[in-house]
Amino acid sequence: MLPDARLHPRFAIDAIADVIGDEVVLARPVADLSLGGCRFAAPGWEEVGTEVQLVLSFPSLKTNLPLTGVVVRRSDRDLGIRFAQLTDEQKWALRKHIRDLQREATR
């Protein structure tokens, strides 16, 4: 069995994203999110290696978070993006939003 390469646990949370790469895709639901990246449960629309700009929106928190990422997986089922070049402020905000959404889900 191969070891899991993921450094960060994934969370299924209420988030959508605008993704700007070679194509512009608006309001795409996020299948899961971690501190390292996100996955969209839809046929991949960008090539692996493409740098993308994302704006993650968290409707229940009424907040947005702009991030940069790189496509690391593309298939007929999903598209995986690894976040890149995050500032300390972006890391802090992402961590906070995930934590707040987890708390909200347990209420």
Steps between C-alpha positions, in 0.01 A plus 500: 500500500631845411519769767251784469674797338260755648637727769163653588164335573218575259166641608168495318378851575264756352716692253491608137778636284559719199795348314697703246756314293494431129122499549281697739264289709270679743322375814627141478417299817809381689485124569760516774752743640820479701776738599693368201241513223152420380314261274207554267271203426453576131684407181837676504504808282863614544823322408731367772763763576276797422524784752157623605365787704216405733257693706358266763163612630354377826129594480409424861795708623432776245867522410732443203866403479716553189772237448741374235524132413638249254297220342647170619230256382252495216263215423152431368381511864689783665754781497757535779680824582794550736523846651825684423681807627258560788581791725487458877176701497342267243608192698357648818169592330465157337566324830247726676228450237540120507484500880194729505317283246582183697356658815192608308449146368503350850228730632 
